[in-house]
Amino acid sequence: AIINKASYRQKVKQIKAPLRFKYGLAEHYSIKPIYNTFYFFNPFSAHIFNQVVKNIVVSLEAKERPMDIILYYPMPKYKKILKASSPFKLINKVKIPKVHNPKEKFLVYRYSKNES
């Protein structure tokens, strides 16, 4: 991760936004009330993903707000979890141009009080 961060910083010197890493178990990560977007690229098992989604939902219950979950190269189990066990709804599928693998896409799920 540190090497990737340094490489990224070399490529995009004009972007000054801070990058911070948190070390720990994803299922124990504290979801702050200001967080409203979560991006996942198959980082862990479906069981762990399910627990992370539950933590996100608990955060929503504590402070309701519009929120997005973005999956890149989505695993079928991740999609099932979001469909069956969460208030998030699929709002967009973004295919990557000039890529022939149908799994290489972004799925955007949204929670919005107006849409639930």
Backbone as numpy.savetxt, mean C-alpha at the origin, in Angstrom:
# Nx Ny Nz CAx CAy CAz Cx Cy Cz
18.33 -2.01 1.66 17.51 -0.81 1.66 18.37 0.45 1.66
19.44 0.44 2.44 20.32 1.62 2.51 21.00 1.85 1.15
21.41 0.79 0.49 22.04 0.91 -0.83 21.02 1.44 -1.84
19.79 0.92 -1.79 18.74 1.41 -2.69 18.46 2.88 -2.44
18.44 3.29 -1.20 18.20 4.70 -0.87 19.30 5.58 -1.47
20.54 5.18 -1.30 21.66 5.97 -1.84 21.59 6.04 -3.37
21.26 4.92 -4.00 21.14 4.90 -5.46 20.00 5.81 -5.92
18.89 5.76 -5.23 17.76 6.62 -5.56 18.14 8.09 -5.41
18.81 8.42 -4.34 19.22 9.81 -4.10 20.16 10.31 -5.20
21.01 9.45 -5.72 21.91 9.83 -6.81 21.12 10.13 -8.09
20.08 9.35 -8.33 19.30 9.49 -9.56 18.38 10.70 -9.53
17.89 11.06 -8.36 16.89 12.14 -8.26 17.37 13.20 -7.26
18.48 13.79 -7.56 19.07 14.78 -6.66 18.16 15.98 -6.41
17.28 16.27 -7.38 16.41 17.44 -7.24 15.29 17.22 -6.21
15.00 15.98 -5.86 13.94 15.70 -4.88 14.57 15.70 -3.49
14.11 16.61 -2.66 14.69 16.77 -1.33 13.84 16.17 -0.21
12.74 15.53 -0.55 11.86 14.95 0.47 12.63 13.91 1.28
12.38 13.87 2.58 13.11 12.91 3.41 12.65 11.47 3.15
13.59 10.56 3.24 13.31 9.13 3.18 13.77 8.52 4.50
12.84 7.86 5.17 13.18 7.24 6.45 12.79 5.77 6.42
13.57 4.97 7.07 13.27 3.55 7.18 12.86 3.24 8.61
11.90 2.36 8.73 11.47 1.86 10.03 11.75 0.37 10.05
12.46 -0.06 11.06 12.77 -1.47 11.20 11.80 -2.09 12.19
11.15 -3.15 11.79 10.23 -3.83 12.70 9.27 -4.71 11.93
8.40 -5.35 12.67 7.41 -6.23 12.07 6.26 -5.40 11.52
5.87 -5.67 10.30 4.82 -4.89 9.64 3.51 -4.94 10.42
3.20 -6.08 10.98 1.95 -6.22 11.70 1.92 -5.44 13.03
3.08 -4.94 13.44 3.15 -4.11 14.65 3.32 -2.63 14.35
3.35 -2.29 13.07 3.57 -0.90 12.68 2.38 -0.05 13.10
2.68 1.06 13.73 1.64 1.98 14.20 1.17 2.87 13.05
-0.12 2.81 12.77 -0.72 3.61 11.69 -1.15 4.95 12.29
-0.44 6.00 11.91 -0.74 7.32 12.44 -1.98 7.92 11.77
-2.72 8.77 12.48 -3.95 9.35 11.93 -3.74 10.20 10.67
-2.52 10.63 10.40 -2.28 11.43 9.19 -2.00 10.56 7.97
-1.74 9.28 8.15 -1.43 8.40 7.03 -2.70 8.13 6.22
-2.59 8.27 4.90 -3.77 8.03 4.07 -3.46 7.25 2.78
-2.21 6.86 2.58 -1.84 6.10 1.39 -0.84 5.02 1.77
-1.12 3.80 1.30 -0.23 2.66 1.59 0.08 1.96 0.27
1.36 1.73 0.03 1.82 1.11 -1.21 2.48 -0.23 -0.87
2.06 -1.27 -1.59 2.61 -2.60 -1.33 3.06 -3.25 -2.64
4.26 -3.83 -2.60 4.77 -4.61 -3.72 5.13 -5.98 -3.16
4.11 -6.77 -2.86 4.25 -8.14 -2.33 5.34 -8.26 -1.26
5.24 -7.44 -0.23 6.33 -7.41 0.74 6.35 -8.56 1.73
5.21 -9.22 1.95 5.17 -10.26 2.96 4.03 -11.22 2.67
3.87 -12.21 3.52 2.85 -13.24 3.29 1.44 -12.64 3.35
0.49 -13.38 2.80 -0.91 -12.93 2.84 -1.40 -12.82 4.28
-0.95 -13.71 5.14 -1.35 -13.66 6.56 -0.91 -12.33 7.19
0.32 -11.93 6.95 0.83 -10.66 7.49 0.09 -9.49 6.83
-0.12 -9.56 5.52 -0.86 -8.50 4.83 -2.25 -8.33 5.44
-2.92 -9.43 5.73 -4.24 -9.38 6.35 -4.18 -8.64 7.68
-3.18 -8.91 8.48 -3.05 -8.22 9.77 -2.76 -6.73 9.57
-1.93 -6.40 8.60 -1.63 -5.00 8.31 -2.91 -4.27 7.88
-3.71 -4.90 7.03 -4.97 -4.29 6.60 -5.89 -4.10 7.80
-5.94 -5.07 8.69 -6.76 -4.92 9.90 -6.29 -3.71 10.72
-4.99 -3.51 10.83 -4.45 -2.36 11.56 -4.83 -1.05 10.86
-4.80 -1.06 9.55 -5.21 0.14 8.79 -6.68 0.44 9.06
-7.52 -0.58 9.07 -8.95 -0.39 9.32 -9.18 0.12 10.74
-8.44 -0.38 11.71 -8.56 0.13 13.08 -8.22 1.62 13.12
-7.20 2.00 12.38 -6.83 3.42 12.30 -7.96 4.24 11.68
-8.61 3.69 10.67 -9.75 4.37 10.05 -10.91 4.54 11.03
-11.12 3.53 11.85 -12.20 3.61 12.83 -11.90 4.68 13.88
-10.63 4.83 14.21 -10.24 5.85 15.19 -10.33 7.25 14.61
-9.94 7.41 13.34 -10.02 8.70 12.66 -10.38 8.44 11.20
-11.65 8.63 10.91 -12.11 8.37 9.55 -11.54 9.41 8.59
-11.10 8.92 7.43 -10.54 9.77 6.40 -10.49 8.99 5.09
-10.45 9.68 3.94 -10.24 8.96 2.70 -8.86 8.29 2.74
-8.78 7.10 2.18 -7.52 6.36 2.25 -7.38 5.46 1.04
-6.16 5.33 0.54 -5.87 4.46 -0.59 -4.86 3.37 -0.21
-5.08 2.20 -0.79 -4.09 1.12 -0.76 -3.75 0.83 -2.22
-2.47 0.88 -2.53 -2.00 0.66 -3.90 -1.17 -0.61 -3.91
-1.55 -1.52 -4.78 -0.82 -2.78 -4.94 -0.14 -2.77 -6.30
1.15 -3.08 -6.30 1.87 -3.29 -7.56 2.16 -4.77 -7.69
1.93 -5.31 -8.88 2.12 -6.74 -9.12 1.31 -7.52 -8.07
0.00 -7.26 -8.01 -0.81 -7.76 -6.90 -0.93 -9.28 -6.87
-0.75 -9.82 -5.69 -0.95 -11.25 -5.49 -2.44 -11.52 -5.36
-2.94 -12.62 -5.92 -4.37 -12.93 -5.81 -4.88 -12.95 -4.37
-4.07 -13.46 -3.44 -4.52 -13.50 -2.04 -4.70 -12.10 -1.47
-3.85 -11.16 -1.88 -4.00 -9.77 -1.42 -5.33 -9.21 -1.89
-5.66 -9.46 -3.15 -6.92 -8.95 -3.71 -8.12 -9.56 -2.97
-8.04 -10.84 -2.65 -9.13 -11.51 -1.92 -9.31 -10.91 -0.53
-8.21 -10.63 0.13 -8.28 -10.03 1.48 -8.96 -8.68 1.41
-8.56 -7.84 0.47 -9.16 -6.52 0.38 -10.64 -6.58 0.01
-11.00 -7.53 -0.83 -12.40 -7.65 -1.25 -13.27 -8.21 -0.13
-12.79 -9.22 0.55 -13.62 -9.93 1.53 -13.55 -9.37 2.95
-12.44 -8.75 3.31 -12.22 -8.43 4.73 -11.93 -6.97 5.00
-12.30 -6.08 4.08 -11.99 -4.67 4.32 -13.04 -3.78 3.68
-13.09 -2.52 4.08 -14.03 -1.57 3.46 -13.48 -0.94 2.18
-12.31 -1.37 1.73 -11.69 -0.79 0.54 -12.33 -1.35 -0.73
-12.52 -0.46 -1.70 -13.10 -0.84 -2.99 -12.10 -0.56 -4.10
-12.03 -1.48 -5.05 -11.15 -1.29 -6.21 -11.70 -0.13 -7.04
-10.86 0.89 -7.27 -11.31 2.04 -8.05 -10.55 2.21 -9.37
-9.38 1.55 -9.48 -8.61 1.75 -10.71 -7.62 0.60 -10.92
-7.47 0.23 -12.17 -6.43 -0.71 -12.60 -5.56 0.05 -13.58
-4.27 0.08 -13.32 -3.35 0.81 -14.19 -2.37 -0.18 -14.78
-2.50 -0.39 -16.08 -1.57 -1.28 -16.78 -0.33 -0.48 -17.15
0.79 -1.16 -17.17 2.05 -0.51 -17.50 2.27 -0.63 -19.00
2.47 0.50 -19.67 2.65 0.46 -21.13 3.88 -0.37 -21.53
3.75 -1.05 -22.65 4.85 -1.81 -23.26 5.35 -2.97 -22.40
4.52 -3.43 -21.48 4.86 -4.59 -20.66 3.88 -5.69 -21.01
4.38 -6.88 -21.23 3.53 -7.97 -21.69 3.05 -8.90 -20.58
3.58 -8.75 -19.40 3.15 -9.58 -18.28 1.88 -8.95 -17.68
0.74 -9.64 -17.74 -0.51 -9.06 -17.22 -0.50 -8.81 -15.71
0.43 -9.44 -15.00 0.52 -9.22 -13.56 1.18 -7.88 -13.22
1.91 -7.32 -14.18 2.59 -6.05 -13.93 1.59 -4.92 -14.13
0.96 -4.56 -13.02 -0.03 -3.49 -13.03 -0.17 -2.96 -11.62
-0.83 -1.84 -11.52 -1.16 -1.25 -10.23 -2.66 -1.40 -10.03
-3.06 -1.77 -8.83 -4.47 -1.74 -8.45 -4.60 -0.72 -7.33
-5.58 0.16 -7.48 -5.80 1.19 -6.48 -7.13 0.91 -5.79
-7.05 0.74 -4.49 -8.24 0.52 -3.66 -8.44 1.76 -2.80
-9.70 2.11 -2.60 -9.98 3.33 -1.84 -11.05 3.09 -0.80
-10.82 3.72 0.35 -11.88 3.84 1.34 -12.30 5.29 1.35
-13.58 5.50 1.19 -14.14 6.84 1.29 -15.53 6.70 1.90
-15.80 7.52 2.88 -17.10 7.44 3.54 -18.23 7.56 2.53
-18.07 8.38 1.52 -19.10 8.57 0.49 -19.28 7.34 -0.40
-18.26 6.48 -0.47 -18.33 5.33 -1.36 -18.61 4.03 -0.64
-18.68 4.05 0.69 -18.89 2.79 1.41 -20.35 2.52 1.67
